[in-house]
Amino acid sequence: MLKLDQIQRLYFLGVGGIGMSALARYFRHLGKEVFGYDRVNTSLTRLLEDEGVQIHYKDDASSIPGGIDLVVWTPAIPESLGEMQFFRKKGIPMMKRSEILGLISQSKNAIGVSGTHGKTTTSIMLSYLMKEGGIDTAAFLGGISKNFQSNFVAGQSDWVVMEADEFDRSFWRLFPRCTIVTSMDADHLDVYGDHEEMIRSYKVFVAQTQDDGCLIYHDSLKEVLGGDFLNALSDRGIECISFGLNAGQSRSEITRIENGFIHFDFSFEEIEIRGLKMRMPGEHNVSNMTAALTMALRLGIRPERCREILPGFKGIDRRFEIHELRKGRYLINDYAHHPKELEAAIKAARNFFPGNKIAAVFQPHLFSRTKDFGEGFAEAMDRVDQPILVELYPAREEPIPGIDSGYLLDLMGHPDKKLTTKKELINQLNREEIEVIMILGAGDLDVLIPDIINALEKHE
């Protein structure tokens, strides 16, 4: 069995993925030589190249350097890829990203943050609280932290924060000391078949929490997990703590939104922290921060220190990222790609910009997800003043007949719904008299944000 400390030269298939790039940065931090392939040259791959990762963008086995000790890959990479076949034939050791994380989790005190939505935000919030609170944690993150300007955080303590990804049951590789579960809404039904099987998979992961560890779970999941399951965890010495907004053993209550901050009070057992404030709006984000605060306090970070550092949390790229334009207009970029996430982001915009006219541009992500949750997406988009759809982002999937952005448009009931292309999007937005524009989805619309901002400001 290959040991990680014996590896000197690694090759990443799909190195530009948000999870893969964090691992690539980790091995660069350890002084290893890191190479990789990705289909697209992005701002993230360019940052990796600046950090010493050697990347090429054509599926060409002749570009692969010699002496590779280990190949790291994800299920998003098709077996038909020429470079994948090259490594298979050569017999070079290959491990999934999740397997590498599993090995790291077993050598550290890992905190596994899971949930069909909220895991990236909660992971980054927790990493910030731990670092600023005095625990030098490492972290593998599914988004770019604005405080750390990275999706990997180096740390010297025994603690490491890891996102626990349910896709392809990847989180079964993790054996965390502590576990957080933010949500279990149906998703990845192309993998699981139905919601019940996905829930069963989550319970397998949660049961892998180490004895005498802890589980922090959203209060709405109490019945989903079940009393017998939670009692069995408690019998192993695992402390089970529910959290939520105005609910749960650990809870927060929003008091007001003012001057770009959302203000709230927090309580957990005998601890009360009043007058907390952060820049990231939305009830869902206060809920996520409640989970992060609960974990931070359990690790010994002082309540008063949490109050001091929270206003300095800068947020996450593509998570309700607000760009202020001239003449009182705003653009919000959010990664929402599930109906519940769209609903939460739109509600947050309504609360943060009361009375303003809101347009939402949504790029559906994955044919399977669009097929499974079409009615939910349509219902969420009908709630804005001006809904605009652009063509679907397929990512790893092959087309499904009849499933595209036009399919969603037909499901929507809004009298002024629109469908456009990425190429025509800026012209479409210039025709709208809108005060708040939301760019929603997990596809590639984010690369247009600078051009959209520039065009809108020129148009004014």
N, C-alpha and C positions, 0 to 999 in steps of 0.2 A: 504494500500500500504506500503510495507516494505521500510523503509528509510535506506540509506547506513550507517548513523552514529549509527544505532541501531544494526548493524551486528557485531558479535564477532568471529564467526567460519564459515569459508567458505571452500567449496570443489570445486575443479576445475577438470572437465572432459576434459582431453587433456592438462594438465598443462604445458607440455613441448613445446607446440606450441609457436612461437615467439611472437604473440600478447597476448596469454593467460599468458605466463610467465611474461610479463611486468605488467599485472594487478595483478598477484600474488605478485610480488615485491612491487607494490603500497600498497596493503593491509597489507603486512608485515611491510612496512615503517610506516603505521598508527598504528602498534602494534596489529593487528588482528592475530588470529590463522588461518593458512592456510594449507589445506591438498589437496591432489590431486592424480589422476590416470593418467598414460600415458602408452602407449603400449611399448615404447622403452626407455631404460636408455641411456641418451646422456650426453654430456658435459654440456649442458644447464640445464638438470634436476639435475645433480650433483651439479651445482652451486646453484640452488634453495635450494637443501637440505642443503648445507653449510650455507645458509642464514636463515634456520629455517623452510622451507616448508617440511612437511612430505608427502612423495610420495611412492606409491607402483605401481608395473608394471604388475599385473595380474588382469584381470577382475573378481573381487571377492568381492561381496557385504559384506562378513563377515569382510573384511579389512577396511570398512568405519567406522570412529569413530562416536560416538553418539553426539547429541547436535548441528548438523549442522544447521546454520541459513539460508544459501543461497548456492545454487549450481550454478556455472557459467559454461556454455558450449558453444561450437561453432558448426556450421553446419557441420564441418568435422567429428563430432562424430555421428556414426550411431545410429538410434533409437533401433536397435537390441542389442546394448551393454547391458550386464546384469546389470551393475551399473546404466545406464540410466533408465532402466525399474524399478529398485529398487526405485530410487528417485521419479519416476512418481507415483508408487503405494503408496508410503509413503505420497505423497502430500507435500513434502518439497518445499519451494519456489525455482524456477529455473529462471535464466535470461541468455539470450545470452550475450556474451562478448560485442557485439555492444550496447546492452541496457545499460550496466554498463557505457560504454564510453559516451553514450548519456546523462546519468544523470550527469556525471562529467562535460561534455561540457557545460551543462546549468548552472552550478554553478561557472564557470570560464570564462575568456576571452579565448576561444579556437581558435586555428589556425588549420583548417582542411586541411591537405595536401593530395590531391588526384591525380590519374593518373594511367593508366594501366602500365606504367613504370616510374620510377623516384621518386616515392613518398617516399620510404624509404631513399634514398640518400638525397633528398631535406629536409626531416624532420630532419635528423641527422645533416646536414649542418646548418640548421636554428637554431636548439637547441644549437649547438656549438657557433654560432655567438651571440645568445642572452645571453647565460651564460657568455661568455668572454667579451661581450659588456656591461654587467652591468645589464641585466634583468634576474632575478633569476627564470627562467621558469621551470615548470615541463614538462615532455615529455613521451609519450607512443610511442615507436618506433618499426618498423618491422624488425630491424636488430640490431646487436651489434655494438655500437659506440666504436671505439678504444680510443677515448679521455675519455669517461665515463666508458668504460669496462662494459657496461650494455645496455639493451634495455628499461630500465626505468630510468628516471632522476627525482629526487626529487627537488622541488622548492617551495619557499615561496611567490612568487608574485602571482598576479591574472591571469597570463598567463599560458597556457598549450598548447603544440604542440601535435597534434594527427594525426596519419595516418588515412585517410578516405578510407576504403576498399570497393571497388565496388562489391566484391564477395557476392552473396546472398543479394545484395542491402543493405549491412550492414550500409553504410554511410548515409542512410536515417534516422538513429537514431541520427545523429549529427546536431547541430545547432550552427555552429561556428561564432565567431565574424569576423574572416577573413578566406578566402578560397584561396588555391593555387590549380591550375589544371595544371599538367605538360604535359599530353598527354591523348588522347582518342582513341588510336588504338583499333581495335576489339580484345576482349578477353572475356573469361568466356561465350562463346556462348552456353554452356550447361545450363547456368542460363538464359540468355537473348534471345536466339533464333537467333537473328541477331544483326548486328552492330547498326542499327537505334534504336532498343529498348534499347541498352546499352547507347547510346547518350542521349536518353530521360531520362534515369535513372540518368545520370550525371546532367542533367539540373534540375531535381527535387532536387538533393542534393545542387547544387550551389544556387538555389533559396531560400534555407534555411539559407543562410548567413544573419546575423542580419542586420537590418536597420542601416545605417551610418557606416557600416563596410567596408571591401574591398575585391575585387577579383583580384588575380594575375594569369593570364592565359597565356599559351604559344601562341605566335603570330600566329602559324599555326591553332589555334582553332577559330580564329575570325569568319570565315564563318560557321564553324560547330555550334557554339553557336548562331550566327545570330544577326544582328543589332537590331531587335526588342527586343530580349531577353536581350541583354546588355543595351539597352536604358531603359528597365523596371527596371533593377537593379539600374541604375544611378538615376532614378526618386525616388528611395527609399533611396537615399543618399549613396549608395554603390559605392566607388571609384573603377573603373575597369581599370586595368593596364595590358597591354600586355608586354611580355618579350620574349627574344630569343637571338640566336647567330647571330649577324649582322642584327637583325630585332626586331621590337617592340618598344614600348615607353621606355622600360628599356632594354638595350642591352649590350652584351660583344663582344669583338673582340680578338681572340687569336693572340698573337704576335710571340711567339716562344716556343719551348720545349727544356729545357736545364738543365743538372745536376739533373735530376729526378723531375723537376718542370715544370708545364705548366704555361706560363706567359700570362696575358691578361689584357686588359683595359676595364673599365666599365663606362657606362654613364646612367643617369636617370634624366630627367628634367635639372635642372641647375648643377647637381652633376656630376663630373667626377673624377674617381679614376683610375689613371694610374699606371702601374707597379705592378698589383696584381699577386700573384703567389700561387699555391697550388700543393700538391704532387699527387693528384688524376687525372690521365690523361683522355683524351677523350673529344671530342666536347660535347657529351651528358652531361658529368659531369660539364663542364663550363656552359652549359645551366641551369642545376639544380642549380648551385651556383648563377647564375644570379637571379633566382627566390628568393633564400634565402637572397641574398644581398638586393634585392628590399624590401622584407618584413622587414628585419632588419633596413634598413634606414627609412622606414615608421614608425617604432616604436621608432625612435629617436636615434639609435646608430650612433655615429659620423663616417663619411667616413674615416677619418684617423685611427680611431680605427679598422675599418674593414681591412684596409691595414696591420696594425700591427699584427693582430691575425690570418689572413688567412694562413700564412705558417705553423702555429702550428696545423692545422687541420690534423688529422692522418688518417682519412678515416673510412671505415666500413668493418667489416668481410664479406668476399665473395662478395665484390663489387670492381672489378679490384684490387684484393689484390695480390701484387707482392712479390714473394719469390726469392731472388737471390741465385743461386746455384754456385758451383765452376766452374772455367774455362769459365766464361762469359755466362752461361746458366741461363734461368729464367723460373719460373712457375707462371702462373697467375690463380687465383681462382676467378671466377665470377658467380654470381647467375642467369645470363641471362637464361630466359626460354620462351621467346617470340621471333619470328623471328626478330623484330626490335631491340630487346636487343642484340641478337647474332650479328647482323650487326654492331651495335654501338661498342660492345666490340672488335670485330675483327678489325674494322677500327681503334680503339684506339691503339690496339697492333701494327698494321702496322705503324701508325704514331710515336709511342713511340720507336719501334724497327725497324727502316727502314732498309731494305735489309736483315733482318734475316729470316731464314726459320721457319715457324710457323706451329705447329700442334694444332688442336683443338679436345678435347675429349668432346663429348656432350652426356648427359644423358637426353633423352626426359622426360618431366614431365606431367603426366596425359594422359590417352587415348583420352579424348575428345579434348584436346588442340592439340595433335599430329594429330588427324584426321582433325580438322578444319584448321590447318596451316601447313600441311605437306610440301606443295610445297615451302612455305616461309622458313621453316627450311632447306630444301634441298638446296635451292639457297644460303642461308647464309653459310652453311657448305662447299659448293663447292668453296668458296672464299679463303680457307686456303690451305697451301701447302700439309698438311697431315690431312685429316679428319678421325676421329675415333668415331664410335658410340658404346655405351654400352647399356645394356638392359634398357627398359623403367622403370621409377619410377611411380607406380600407385597412390601413396598417398591415397586419400579417395575413389577412383573409382574402379568399377568392370570392367573387361576386355571388350573390343569391338572387335568382331571377325575381324581378318585381320589387326588390328592396333597394331603395335609394332615397335621396332627399325629397324627390317628388312624392314618394309613398307617404312620408311624414306630412308633406303639404296637404295631401288629400285628406288626412286624418284631422287636420286642424280646422277649427270653426271660425277663426278670426276673420273679420270682413276685409282686412287690409293686409293679409299675409302675403309675403313675397318670397320668390326663389331666384337666386342669382348665382353667378360664378365667382370664384376668387378674383379672376381677372377684372370683372365688372363691379366688384364690391365697393371699391372706393367711389366710383361714380354714383353708385346707388346711395351711399351714405351722404354724399354731397347734395343729393336731392331732398334729403330729409331734414325737417326742422325739429331736431331732437336735442334735448339738453343732456341726456345721459345715454351713452352707447355702451352696451355690454358685448364683449367678444367671448363666446362660450364654446368649450369643447376641448378635447384632448388631442386634436389633430395638429395641423401645421399653420393655422391662422395666426399664431403668435409671431411668425416671421414677418407678417404684414403690418404689425403694430406701428413700427416707426414710420412707414409710408402712410398709414392711415392718419396718424397724428399730424404729420407734415401736411397732408392734403387738406385735412379739416381746418387746420389753422390758416392755411393759405386761402381757403374758401371763405373764411370769415372776413 
